């Protein structure tokens, strides 16, 4: 088989590239060619370009086709492929580039005398899992996940994560990449194993891959000051779990993933969403037909190919739109039900989204408007005709104990008794409904907040704004903070 030129370590210069980009600098090589940074001539945005030497491919057309499919793989936590170009000698895969470099470079800059706060570590890992959960849901895997594939949007610890090169290795299988170590990989397990190594790297501050084949890694002195939940999480990743399930592990349950929000609003937003989610669950037993609830469960099971009881947002969107919900209403409803912003929903969240989507039909999809209509609808459904704006807790408890409520309890892991225990008074009025449920933070539901893992808080002031601050938690050994 022909070999590429000896200058391959230098980025390939091509007329095809020069039409769209200007050369910035060389990065290095990857198994199929060189890597360089380019600037888009129209937008000025920096992008990463990976070249693939065509003579290394056994089927150039098939490789080009599979690589082009990756352009459809879009997510806020992915460094998506934007262009697939070619000339007579090379294929070029162009993707978004982050301004903060990659996680390997970041850990190198920290050096041996500093480590990241555990909250920041959890944030990085959670964002990688969010991206993987989305990709796995559509049948795309990474199979070569390393620290260098985890890009950071800035050089600060609180940077957002963009996962790069998802699907590249699988796209080239059968087209000349059979000698790559990952060529024999299949399914999600290799990606979860890689996340376990990544978690060890950020927790221990090391760019050297951890040997996870035995339990000796867990006895390292470098674990001093780290939580037991972190160790359990690494073991959990190697137990045959899924990316979606890993996001529900106690170590990550308090990570909120809405980077568009300011630090001051992050917790309040999560509490508002979970109050709406809980209110929707209370309304479903008397407002949704049993056949509709069971239909949602059937649809979820159809998309849940790995049987973990969870589906990605992209699948939930398809389910709601299949029920005749317009796109804007479906997106708005799912944004409420996806309380933490993980892009992963269980049955209770899907049912709540289905109800909220029906509530938003033909009207505004703004969160504030949905919240207002939800509260109004609650008191219309359960309220006393003679005394508006009030609901008796005893009547509410009785009403949710029907066949639909039983489906939510058995299949959705919802405990209505525990959920309603948030109300200390028999009479629930309009001023108390949402604030009380917000303070309870989802008690009685499988998506409760702030009572899990090393970041659990006893009071309502949750100060760990994961994606926006650093150095906010308790001081630990060799902490790096901004």
VOGU-3710 file (C-alpha; in Angstrom, 3 decimals, decimal comma):
1> xxxxxxxxxx> 0,000/0,000/0,000  1,375/3,475/-0,839  2,687/5,502/2,055  2,086/9,213/2,530  4,853/11,713/1,910  7,433/12,210/4,631  6,177/15,773/5,054  2,857/14,487/6,366  3,611/15,881/9,818  3,257/19,274/8,167
11> xxxxxxxxxx> -0,330/20,205/7,361  -1,337/19,455/3,800  -1,698/22,513/1,581  -4,498/22,096/-0,906  -6,319/24,373/-3,334  -9,572/22,831/-2,105  -8,829/24,016/1,428  -7,556/27,416/0,315  -10,889/28,166/-1,331  -12,606/28,138/2,058
21> xxxxxxxxxx> -9,901/28,560/4,696  -6,596/30,201/5,468  -3,842/28,172/7,117  -3,069/29,039/10,753  -0,698/26,410/12,161  0,140/22,704/12,248  -0,918/20,560/15,191  0,634/17,184/14,398  -0,514/13,840/13,071  -3,232/11,271/13,616
31> xxxxxxxxxx> -3,347/7,655/12,350  -4,588/8,635/8,888  -2,709/11,855/8,180  -1,948/15,333/9,498  -3,842/17,761/11,724  -3,831/21,516/11,222  -5,761/24,574/12,344  -7,496/26,679/9,701  -9,503/29,891/9,735  -12,801/30,073/7,890
41> xxxxxxxxxx> -12,499/32,822/5,275  -16,123/33,916/5,671  -16,717/33,691/9,420  -13,190/33,991/10,794  -13,861/30,971/13,029  -10,941/28,657/13,759  -11,409/25,029/12,770  -9,462/21,798/12,993  -8,698/19,931/9,786  -7,727/16,252/9,713
51> xxxxxxxxxx> -6,322/14,958/6,460  -6,748/11,364/5,287  -4,258/10,091/2,708  -6,453/8,414/0,093  -4,024/5,597/-0,842  -4,406/4,358/2,733  -8,095/3,741/2,099  -9,450/0,625/0,472  -12,731/2,337/-0,397  -12,491/6,116/-0,707
61> xxxxxxxxxx> -16,124/6,539/-1,749  -17,438/4,615/1,276  -15,162/6,524/3,645  -16,283/9,868/2,209  -19,930/8,855/2,495  -19,626/7,781/6,145  -17,633/10,876/7,099  -20,186/13,154/5,436  -22,934/11,579/7,553  -21,174/12,937/10,646
71> xxxxxxxxxx> -22,122/16,490/9,627  -25,648/15,687/10,804  -24,365/14,866/14,301  -25,053/18,131/16,127  -25,057/18,870/19,861  -23,976/21,813/22,067  -21,293/19,630/23,661  -19,860/18,268/20,416  -17,126/19,663/18,218  -19,174/18,861/15,148
81> xxxxxxxxxx> -17,890/18,087/11,667  -18,671/21,088/9,467  -17,071/20,107/6,155  -15,803/17,015/4,357  -13,690/18,013/1,350  -11,326/16,195/-0,980  -8,732/16,657/-3,669  -6,903/14,077/-5,747  -4,793/12,818/-2,830  -6,635/13,573/0,395
91> xxxxxxxxxx> -9,945/13,660/2,194  -10,244/16,551/4,652  -12,471/16,413/7,736  -13,052/19,897/9,157  -14,593/20,421/12,595  -15,178/23,186/15,114  -12,208/24,149/17,264  -12,381/25,300/20,873  -10,347/28,272/22,094  -9,048/26,636/25,265
101> xxxxxxxxxx> -7,119/23,741/23,774  -7,742/20,223/25,026  -7,876/18,552/28,417  -4,447/16,944/28,048  -2,876/20,367/27,510  -4,828/21,791/30,433  -3,654/19,083/32,837  -0,087/19,604/31,625  -0,376/23,300/32,444  -1,567/22,466/35,949
111> xxxxxxxxxx> 1,542/20,405/36,588  2,114/18,120/39,549  1,535/20,702/42,262  -2,121/21,425/41,583  -5,294/19,456/41,015  -8,787/20,446/40,018  -11,630/20,876/42,456  -13,723/17,713/42,429  -16,769/19,734/41,370  -14,940/20,820/38,220
121> xxxxxxxxxx> -13,850/17,230/37,548  -17,459/16,084/37,828  -18,543/18,826/35,448  -16,026/17,829/32,761  -16,947/14,152/32,997  -20,678/14,884/32,972  -20,396/16,980/29,825  -18,481/14,222/28,034  -21,197/11,755/29,036  -23,944/14,092/27,827
131> xxxxxxxxxx> -22,282/14,242/24,409  -21,785/10,470/24,331  -25,366/9,754/25,426  -26,609/11,821/22,500  -24,276/10,099/20,031  -24,959/6,594/21,326  -28,697/7,224/20,996  -28,259/7,628/17,240  -25,825/4,724/16,934  -22,580/6,699/16,691
141> xxxxxxxxxx> -19,581/5,831/18,882  -16,168/7,331/19,488  -13,943/4,276/20,073  -10,780/6,372/20,399  -11,667/8,722/23,261  -8,628/10,342/24,853  -7,904/13,492/26,841  -6,926/15,233/23,607  -10,478/14,721/22,303  -11,963/16,725/25,176
151> xxxxxxxxxx> -11,785/20,338/24,030  -12,279/23,330/26,330  -13,975/26,570/25,341  -11,503/28,651/27,359  -8,279/28,264/29,328  -10,106/28,626/32,644  -11,160/25,656/34,822  -14,861/26,468/34,439  -14,684/26,139/30,644  -17,347/24,218/28,796
161> xxxxxxxxxx> -16,438/20,925/27,151  -16,715/20,008/23,484  -16,111/16,372/22,567  -14,274/16,000/19,270  -13,761/13,279/16,662  -16,837/11,255/17,573  -17,540/8,745/14,836  -14,295/9,232/12,886  -12,786/5,847/13,697  -16,042/3,892/13,121
171> xxxxxxxxxx> -16,608/5,792/9,855  -13,282/4,549/8,496  -13,671/0,922/9,535  -13,734/-1,247/6,473  -12,022/1,470/4,462  -8,430/0,992/5,538  -8,267/1,543/9,302  -8,170/-2,113/10,278  -4,693/-1,760/11,815  -5,820/0,898/14,303
181> xxxxxxxxxx> -6,129/-0,443/17,896  -9,765/0,673/18,015  -10,704/-0,971/14,727  -12,085/-4,058/16,471  -14,180/-2,046/18,951  -17,958/-2,093/18,831  -20,853/-0,767/20,873  -20,748/1,682/23,793  -18,477/-0,253/26,191  -15,133/1,074/24,849
191> xxxxxxxxxx> -16,386/4,642/25,239  -17,459/4,068/28,859  -14,107/2,442/29,625  -12,422/5,512/28,148  -14,558/7,822/30,312  -13,443/5,834/33,375  -9,812/6,516/32,442  -10,645/10,155/31,759  -12,318/10,500/35,174  -9,199/9,095/36,848
201> xxxxxxxxxx> -7,022/11,506/34,885  -8,881/14,655/35,923  -9,350/13,489/39,516  -5,696/12,541/39,950  -4,263/15,294/37,774  -2,389/12,896/35,504  -2,220/12,669/31,729  -0,944/9,089/31,926  -3,710/6,541/31,233  -4,753/4,728/34,396
211> xxxxxxxxxx> -4,455/0,939/34,484  -7,958/-0,121/35,453  -7,486/-3,851/34,995  -7,226/-4,394/38,756  -8,188/-2,380/41,833  -4,677/-1,083/42,499  -5,606/2,233/40,867  -8,042/2,922/43,718  -5,339/2,627/46,398  -3,116/5,379/45,004
221> xxxxxxxxxx> -2,146/8,134/47,444  -3,347/10,610/44,830  -6,933/9,740/45,799  -6,431/11,438/49,159  -9,013/14,179/49,509  -11,281/12,772/46,820  -14,726/11,413/47,626  -15,650/7,753/47,834  -18,402/8,477/45,309  -15,712/9,325/42,751
231> xxxxxxxxxx> -14,066/5,917/43,154  -17,423/4,179/42,998  -18,242/6,123/39,858  -15,112/4,859/38,078  -16,033/1,289/39,022  -19,613/1,878/37,901  -18,451/2,971/34,451  -16,729/-0,388/34,042  -19,756/-2,424/35,111  -21,452/-2,508/31,716
241> xxxxxxxxxx> -23,510/0,628/32,258  -24,520/3,239/29,684  -23,636/6,903/29,267  -27,215/7,849/30,142  -27,210/5,761/33,332  -23,824/7,148/34,348  -25,331/10,639/34,362  -27,680/9,438/37,125  -24,873/8,155/39,339  -24,744/9,923/42,745
251> xxxxxxxxxx> -21,370/11,467/41,885  -22,978/13,437/39,054  -26,548/13,877/40,247  -26,001/17,464/41,405  -24,191/18,684/38,305  -26,387/21,219/36,505  -25,638/21,547/32,814  -27,125/24,787/31,540  -24,072/26,841/30,545  -26,190/29,593/29,002
261> xxxxxxxxxx> -27,382/30,645/32,460  -25,566/32,985/34,812  -24,212/31,580/38,095  -26,780/33,550/40,058  -29,682/31,936/38,214  -28,510/28,350/37,857  -29,987/26,865/41,025  -33,182/28,906/40,891  -33,746/27,773/37,317  -33,314/24,105/38,247
271> xxxxxxxxxx> -35,743/24,464/41,131  -38,326/26,198/38,952  -38,093/23,444/36,366  -38,367/20,643/38,888  -41,386/22,351/40,475  -43,093/22,371/37,064  -42,060/18,761/36,448  -43,539/17,732/39,820  -46,744/19,707/39,194  -47,143/17,981/35,832
281> xxxxxxxxxx> -46,779/14,595/37,545  -49,547/15,545/39,971  -51,843/16,508/37,094  -51,234/13,512/34,844  -53,402/11,028/36,833  -56,561/13,045/36,173  -55,632/14,873/32,962  -54,097/12,185/30,737  -55,848/9,072/29,511  -54,271/5,807/30,560
291> xxxxxxxxxx> -53,850/4,762/26,930  -51,810/7,930/26,267  -49,550/7,338/29,262  -49,048/3,698/28,327  -48,384/4,747/24,731  -45,568/7,014/25,934  -44,128/4,123/27,930  -44,300/1,865/24,890  -42,555/4,472/22,734  -39,839/4,962/25,350
301> xxxxxxxxxx> -39,207/1,219/25,499  -38,968/1,098/21,704  -36,207/3,738/21,700  -34,499/2,326/24,797  -32,346/-0,183/22,944  -29,961/-0,728/25,868  -32,747/-1,309/28,428  -31,496/1,251/30,943  -34,901/2,946/31,227  -33,566/6,168/29,721
311> xxxxxxxxxx> -33,700/7,849/26,330  -31,908/10,808/24,806  -33,585/14,122/24,134  -33,427/13,507/20,388  -35,520/10,345/20,842  -37,995/12,062/23,160  -38,418/14,819/20,581  -39,372/12,234/17,959  -41,888/10,635/20,326  -43,665/13,921/21,022
321> xxxxxxxxxx> -43,682/15,028/17,395  -45,121/11,639/16,428  -48,016/12,468/18,781  -48,710/15,607/16,753  -46,862/18,080/18,964  -45,257/20,866/16,972  -41,498/21,190/17,240  -41,432/24,393/19,300  -43,862/23,014/21,880  -41,961/19,727/22,103
331> xxxxxxxxxx> -38,647/21,501/22,626  -40,117/23,781/25,295  -41,747/20,902/27,175  -38,603/18,782/27,091  -36,492/21,707/28,294  -38,677/21,854/31,409  -38,736/18,109/32,040  -34,972/17,789/31,500  -34,387/19,485/34,824  -30,577/19,207/34,975
341> xxxxxxxxxx> -29,955/19,737/31,273  -28,408/16,306/30,709  -30,370/15,560/27,554  -31,473/12,253/29,116  -35,025/11,457/30,242  -36,652/8,631/32,163  -40,315/7,670/31,874  -41,516/10,134/34,511  -39,776/13,014/32,714  -41,133/11,906/29,333
351> xxxxxxxxxx> -44,658/11,705/30,749  -44,289/15,181/32,259  -42,989/16,489/28,927  -45,937/14,916/27,128  -48,372/16,658/29,445  -46,545/19,996/29,224  -46,415/19,764/25,432  -50,193/19,336/25,325  -50,507/22,321/27,642  -48,364/24,418/25,293
361> xxxxxxxxxx> -50,311/23,559/22,138  -51,348/26,648/20,211  -49,906/29,094/22,725  -46,643/30,623/23,888  -43,785/28,223/24,554  -41,859/30,592/26,828  -40,974/28,938/30,127  -42,610/31,706/32,162  -45,855/31,309/30,214  -45,846/27,513/30,540
371> xxxxxxxxxx> -45,269/27,858/34,275  -48,155/30,294/34,614  -50,570/28,115/32,648  -49,469/25,042/34,597  -50,297/26,629/37,941  -53,602/27,943/36,647  -54,484/24,530/35,250  -53,617/22,807/38,532  -56,153/24,834/40,503  -58,758/24,516/37,779
381> xxxxxxxxxx> -58,373/20,733/37,846  -58,188/20,205/41,603  -59,641/23,388/43,072  -62,900/23,903/44,924  -65,515/25,640/42,783  -66,718/27,604/45,790  -63,251/28,628/46,952  -60,951/29,254/43,998  -57,188/29,112/44,360  -57,172/26,426/47,043
391> xxxxxxxxxx> -56,716/22,642/46,957  -57,038/20,231/49,858  -54,093/17,889/50,179  -56,377/15,009/51,173  -58,392/15,440/47,959  -55,183/15,545/45,946  -53,868/12,345/47,527  -57,127/10,598/46,753  -57,222/11,805/43,141  -53,736/10,597/42,173
401> xxxxxxxxxx> -54,514/7,074/43,410  -55,995/5,806/40,174  -54,816/3,522/37,382  -52,806/6,274/35,673  -51,166/7,220/38,949  -50,281/3,578/39,474  -48,501/3,489/36,099  -46,427/6,494/37,151  -45,607/4,914/40,490  -44,722/1,465/39,162
411> xxxxxxxxxx> -43,111/2,368/35,845  -41,938/5,900/36,627  -40,682/5,387/40,208  -42,846/8,257/41,437  -43,971/8,228/45,076  -46,957/10,549/45,353  -47,044/10,214/49,134  -43,445/11,366/49,384  -43,957/14,088/46,780  -46,943/15,493/48,673
421> xxxxxxxxxx> -45,102/15,328/51,992  -43,489/18,605/50,912  -46,744/20,343/51,871  -47,041/20,778/55,621  -50,552/22,244/55,564  -53,777/20,537/54,505  -54,701/23,474/52,300  -52,513/24,262/49,270  -52,980/27,710/47,764  -51,641/29,437/44,662
431> xxxxxxxxxx> -48,865/31,204/46,529  -47,524/27,958/47,984  -47,729/25,410/45,162  -44,657/26,063/43,012  -42,426/27,566/45,742  -43,043/24,543/47,978  -42,282/22,074/45,202  -39,208/24,095/44,224  -37,896/23,966/47,781  -38,567/20,213/47,938
441> xxxxxxxxxx> -36,419/19,837/44,781  -38,181/16,796/43,388  -38,605/14,704/46,524  -40,631/11,615/45,680  -39,446/11,582/42,063  -36,492/9,802/40,428  -35,031/13,173/39,432  -34,666/14,808/42,841  -31,844/17,301/43,302  -29,329/18,262/45,966
451> xxxxxxxxxx> -29,596/15,157/48,153  -27,087/12,907/46,413  -23,344/12,401/46,484  -20,426/14,481/47,649  -22,079/17,771/46,652  -25,368/17,198/48,497  -26,647/20,258/50,341  -28,963/20,294/53,338  -30,265/23,792/52,760  -31,747/25,399/49,676
461> xxxxxxxxxx> -28,668/27,497/48,924  -26,712/25,309/46,542  -23,499/27,267/46,033  -21,655/24,943/43,715  -22,338/26,532/40,343  -20,531/23,841/38,457  -20,254/25,298/35,004  -19,626/28,862/36,052  -17,402/29,030/39,117  -14,340/27,346/40,451
471> xxxxxxxxxx> -12,735/27,180/43,849  -16,167/27,454/45,497  -16,168/24,197/47,426  -14,272/23,025/50,474  -10,488/23,309/50,142  -8,866/20,030/49,187  -5,312/18,836/48,731  -3,486/20,767/45,998  -6,541/22,504/44,695  -6,426/24,507/41,506
481> xx> -8,822/27,424/41,481  -9,246/30,466/39,312
//
